[in-house]
Amino acid sequence: MTTSHLTHWIAGRPWTGTAERHGDVYDPATGRVTAQVDFAGPEVVDEAVAAALDAFREWRHTSVAKRTGVLFAFRELLHAGRDELAALIVSEHGKVHSDALGEVARGLEVVEYACGIPQLAKGSYTEQASTGVDVYSLRQPLGPVAVISPFNFPAMVPMWFFPLAIATGNTVVVKPSEKDPSAANHLAGLWREAGLPDGVFNVVHGDKAAVDRLLEHPDIKAVSFVGSTPVARYVYEHGTRHGKRVQALGGAKNHMLVLPDADLDLAADAAVNAGYGAAGERCMAVSVLVAVDPVGDDLVERIKQRIATLTVGPGSAPGSAMGPLVTGPHRDKVTSYLDSGTADGAVLAADGRKHAVDGDPGGFWLGPTLFDHVRPGMSVYDDEIFGPVLSVVRVPSYDAGLALINANPYGNGTALFTNDGGAARRFQHEVEVGMVGINVPIPVPVAYYSFGGWKSSLFGDAHAYGEDGVRFFTRGKAITQRWPDPSHGGLNLGFPTNS
């Protein structure tokens, strides 16, 4: 089987140099290498940043009308070609095609939000703040910015950031995951077709060497990152140490609290959908179901019944509900939790290793797995597994469930299932988590709000997209203005006051 070659995208075209290092890209459904991707060293990163800096000198002065024109054109191309982009995601990540289409649609929402940048980034004006003095504010771009994105959403997560960065006049260097790099190059091609000037959007592929150079480069003014908590902490600390504005979104252990009055069929459906969609490789996946007894036994049985009906197979197959994991080593790491969980005393209610797979035996498969009677202190509870493993924790009351969620070091997303409006209102007020769903298992905000967690799920002050995104990619400037008037002349060494 022949493999394709993927390289960087710099200054509006594929890179023409010779890479010293490469990485393999797999089809997770077969386990076969389908491409080799060039890895960037510091010199290639410097080349991309230089292209971004050169483009910034013109792009920052481009009118808002022309910028939004390019954004609208990009939006139309992305919408028209969404199936092609989704197929690329399926081929390298492994998620099913409908899920990949959903990823593209959620990224498209942020592009559409950024098309409103004339309204979003306008300043304010106060006439006659003092006698003959007007004061106004404006927001200006930062310069070249970096986006370092994870494997689980190779299109959506970069689109959380670069549409607003570009709309506000910045230029961008994207470093996608080396596991599924094609989506970023595809997006670069769409930007060129939409009329974006060369160098405004660049892509460098690689590993830690490329990341470190972006974090250290003096011309990169801001960094947006999504990934695991240890790496997010590293990116935040290393980037800020080099004087950069950084938003680093980290890991999660999302809990779903089910009260006894909840619709248990609705809750079981939601737990399966949110726990096993994209093979659990979502930062917003439900990984812990907190059952307020006496509903625990009933919920576990309903979830087991639903798991048995799930078809696991290639993401490109129309009948597949869940695809493979992204790589063999990741699949093996996730699978190891099945042994450690039982060793810790949890009950393995559904073993994903025994789930039938309708696909190539060489694929990176693990079926939906369910643990019951899980407790804090067990590795399946404490660790972010990032796979199709759902843990059920039993608690005696709402208060015990809330305390469990608030004690967890992560605070990305959470959900409550109930028919009690008072309990729901209390929960949304008391829970210490950044994104809350009430009878909604995956509470990812729409584009005109912002995405971000609390505690160890976020490093930095800014959430992704929404108003936070506009502020992150711009800096404010206040101007105090008075035109010459002889009556205001003369010397006065006192501190200026309003009068």
N, C-alpha and C positions, 0 to 999 in steps of 0.2 A: 504494500500500500504506500503510495507516494504521500509525502507531507508537504504542506505549504509553508511559506516563509512570511513571518510578520515582522515589521520593523517600525521604527519611530515615525512620527509625523511632525515635521518641523518646518516652520515658515511656509505653510500651505502645500506641502508635498511630502511624499515618503522620503525618509532619510536614505542617502546613497552611499554611506560609509560602510566599513567592514567592522562588524562587532567581534570583540574578543571572547565574549561569553554569550551563551544562549540558554533558553529554558524550553522544556517540552510542554506542549499543550495537548491534553487528552480529550477524547470523547468519553465521558463518564459512563455512557451506556454500553460501551464495548471494552473499555480499558485500553484502547489503542491510541498511540500518538498520532495526532492529525496535523500538527504544525510545530514549527520551531519559532520562538520569538526571541529577537535580539534583546540583550540586557544592556542597559546604559551604564557606563561608568561616569565619573565626574565630568569628563570632557564633553560627553554628549549632552548631559544635563546643562552644562554651561552654554552649549550651542543653542539649546532650546530656550533657555532663559534670555540669552542675548537676542534671539528672534522676538521673544515676547516684549522685551524692553524697547527694541527698535519700533515694533508695531504700536506700543503704547503711546509713543510720542505723537502719533497721528490720531489713533483711535480715541484718546481722551478728549480731543478737540472736535471729533465728529459730532454733528448735531444729534440731538435726541431723536429727531424725526427719522434720520437716516439709520440710526441704531435700531429703532423699533421696526423699521422696514425690513432690516435683515432678520430680526427675530421673528417677525410674522412669516417671512419666507422659509426660515428654518422650521417653524412650527408646521407649515403645510407639507414640507418634504418629509418630516418625521412622521406625521399622521398618515400620509399616503404610503410610506414604506414601512409601516410598523410590523407587518408580517415578516418582512425580510430581516429586520433587526431582531425580532423575537426568535426566529429560526437560528440566528447566530448565537443567541444566548443559550438556547436549548442545546446546541451542538457542543458548547464548551462548559456550561454549568451543569446541565442535566435536568433542570426543572421542566415541567410539562409546558407545552406551547401556550395553553390558555393562561398559565401563571406568568409566563414571559410577556405575553401581551398585556397583562395587568400591570407588570412592572413598567413597561413602556408608557402605558396610559397615565400612571401616577407621575412619572417624570415629565410627561407632556403637560400636566397640570401646572408645573412650576414654570415651564417655558411660557405658557399662556399668562401666568401671573406676571412674569417679567415683561411681557408685551405692554403692560400698563405702567412701565417705569416713568413716563412723564408725570403721572400723578403720584407715584410712590416715592420718588426722590426729590420732589420739589421742596424748596425752602420756605421761609416765612419773611414777612416784611412789616416793620413798624414805623410808620411815618411820625415825625415830630416826637420822638422818644424824649428828647430834650429840645430846647428852643433852637430851631434850625438844624437839628440833628436827626437823621434817620438811621435805623439799625435793621439789618437783615442778615439772614443766614442762608447758607447753601451747603450742599453735600458734594464732595469731589472724590474721584476714584483714588485708589491707593497706588496702583502700578501693577506689575506682574504678580499674580497670585498662583498658588499651587493647590491642586485637589488630589488627594491620595485616597483612592477608593478601594473597597473590599471586593472579594470574589462573589458574594452572594447576590448582589444587585449591580451587575457591571454596567447597566445603562441608567437605572433610576437614581442611584446614589450620586454619581457625578452630576446628574441633572438637578439634584437638590441645590447645587452650588453654582455651576458655571453659567447658567442663563442669567442669574442676577449679577454675577461678576462682570459678564460681558455687557449687559444692559446698562450698568452704571459706569462703563468706560474703562474697566480694567482689561488686562490680557491674562491668559490662562495657560498653565502647564499642568496637564493631567497625567498622573502616574497610576494607571489601573493595576488591578491584580494581575500577576503574571499567569495565573491559572486560567483566566478567560479574558484575554486582551483584545479580541477582535471588535467588540462593541465600541470601544473608544475610537479605534481607527475609522469605523463606519460613521460614527458621529462627526468625526473630523471631515470626512468627505461630504457629508450633508452641509456642514457649515460653509465649505468652499463653494458648493453648488448654490447656497443661499446668498452668496456675495460677500461673506465675511472677509475682510482684508487678510492677506497672508501674515502669519505670526500672531494673530489675536488668539487663536486656539491651537495649542501644540500638545503632542502626546509623547511621553517617554516611557518605555517599558523597562522593567527590571525588578530588582529586589532592594535589600536594605541599603546598598551602596547608592542607588539613585535617590532613595528617600532621604538619606543623611545629607546628600549634597543639596537637595531642595531645602532642607531645614536650615542649612548653614549658609546658603548663597545670599550675599548681601543685597541682591536686587529682587529677591522674592519678599514681598511685603506682608503676605498673609498666607496661612495654610489652613485648609479644611480637610479633616480626616474622619473616616469612619472605620472602625475595626474593633479588635479585642481591647479590653481594659488595660492590660499591661502595655500594649503598644500605644494606645491612646495616651496613657500617662507619659510614656517616653517621648512621643511626638510633641505633646504640650510642653513638657519641661525643656526638651532640646530646642524646640522652635522659639519659645519665649526667651530662652537664654541668649538666643541670637537676635533678639529685638523684634520678633515677628508677632503679629496678631494671630492667635491660633484658636480654632474651635475643633476640639477632638472628641468625637462621640464614641463611647466605649461599649462594653459588653452589657449583658442583661441576664436576668433570671426572672422572667415575667410570670406573675402569679395570677390565677383566675379564681376568685372566691365565689363559691356557689352556696347561697343560703337555702334553707329547707323549703321556702315558699316559691323557689324558682321553678320555671318550666324545665323539667329535667331532660326532656327530649331536645329542646332548644339548646340547653347547656351542653349536652353530650355531642350534638352536632358541632357546636362551636369549638369544643375542646379538640375534637378530631380535626376539624378544618384548620384551626390555628396551631395545633401541635404538630401536624404532619405535612402541611402544605410546604412545598419546596424542600421536602425531606427534613424539615425542621431547621433548615439553614437560613433562618431569618432572625434579625436582632429583636423583632417584635413577636416572635413565636411564643405561644403559651407553652412553658416547659414545666410548670407546677400548677396542678389543679388542687385547690384547697377546698375540701368538702366539709361543710358544717354538718356533722351527724345529727339525725340518723340517715342522711341521704347518701353516704359514702358507698355502701354496698350496691345500691341501685344504680348510682352513676357509673361505677366501675363496670358493672354488667352491661349497661347500655353502650359504653365506649367499646368494650370488647366485641360486642355484636357488630358495631359499625366498622371496627378495624378489619374484621373478617371479610368484609365486602370490598375492601380497597384493592384495586388492581395496581400492582407495582411493575413498572416497565419503562421502556424508553420514553423520554419526554416528547419525542416526535410522533409516538403512536397515539392515535385518537382516543383509545380506550384507557390510557394510563391516567391514574389519579395521582400517583407519586412516582418520581423518577429516582435515579441513583444519587449518591453523594458525589461531591465534586472531584475527589481524588482517592486513590487507594489508601494512602497513609491516613487521610482524614477518616475514611470509613473504618479503618482498623482502630483508630483512636476512639471513635464513638462506640464501636462494638466492645471495646475493652470495659466500658462502663456496665455492660450487662453482667459481667463476672464480678466486678467490684461492688455493684449494687446488691447482688444476692449475698456476697460475702459479708456485707455490712448489715444484713438482716432484712432488706426490703423484699417484698414478694413480687416475683416476675410474673405478672398476670398475662402478658402477651410478649412472646419472644420473637423479635424481628428477624432473627436468623432462620426461623422456621417458616416464615411467611413465603408463600409461593411467588416466584418472580417470572414474569413473562418477558424475558429478554436474554441477551447474550450472557453466558455464564462468566465471561471476563469482565463484566461491568462492575461498578463499585456499589454493590447493592447492600442495603440493610432495610428490612421491612419495618413497619410501625411497631414500636415497642412501648409497653405500658408497665410501670412499676406501681405497686400499691403499698400502703403502710410505710411510706417514706418519712424520714425525720431529718431535721437539721443535724449536721455532723456527718451524714452520709455523703459520699462523693457525688452521687447522682443528684443530690439536692444542692450541695455547695458549689459545684463547678458549672460553668457555662458549657454544656456539652455540644451544642450547635449541631444537633442531629435529630432524627425521628424518635426521640425518647421523651415520654410524658410521665411525670411522677405525680402520684396522688398522695396528698397529706391529709390526714383526718384531724379535725379540730372540734371542740365541743360547742363553740359559740362564735358569733360575729366578732366579739372583742378579741378572742384568741386568734382568729384569722387575721384581723387587722394588725395585731401585734407581730405576728409572724412576718407579714409583708413589710412592715416598717422596720423590722430588725434586720432585714436582708441588706447587704452592702450595695446591691444594685437598686436603681430606681428608674428604669427606662419606661416600661409600660405595665399596666395592670388592668384587670377587668373585674366587674361585679355582676353576677347574674341573680336577679331578684325581681319580684313583682311589688316590692314595698318601696314606694317613693321616698318615704322618710329615711329608710336605711340607705338608699342610693344617695340622697343628698348628704347624709352624714359621712358616707364613705368618700365621696369626692372631696369633701372638706378635710377629712382626717388623714387620708392615705398620703404617704410621703413618696410620691412617684410623679414623674413629669408628665405622663400621658395616661389618661384614665378613660376606660370604656364602661358604659353602663349598658349591659346586655349587648355589648359590641366587643368581640374577643381581641381584635387587632386594631386598637385605636390610633391609627396613623392619621395625623391631622391633615386636612385639606391644605392646598398650597398657600392660601391667604392667612393661615395660622402658622405656627412654627413647630418643627419637630425637634425634640430634645428631652433627655432624661435628667434625673437628679442623682446625687451621690456619686458613686463610682461609674455611672453611665455617661457622664459628661465632664470634660475638663475645659474650662474657659467659660466666659459669660454669655456667649451667643449660641442660640439654637440655630438649626438649619432652616433655610428659606423663610417665607413670610417677612414681616417687618424686621425681624432679627437679621435676616439675610441681607436686606437692603442696608441696614446700619453696619453690618460686619464688613461689607465690601466698599464702604464709603467712610469718609471722615468729615466732620462738621467744621465749618468755618463761619465765624461771625464778623460782620463788617459794620463798623460805626462810621458814618459818613456825614460830613458837613461841607458845603460849598462855600467858597470865600465870601466873607461879609465883613466889611471894615469894622462894624460894631463889635465883632468878636476878637479883635486884635489885642495886642498888648501882652505883657508878661504876667503869668500867674503860676506860681510853683505849687499851688495847692492840688490835692487829689481831685480829679474831675467828678463833679456831682451833677445829678439831673435837676434842671431848673427851667 
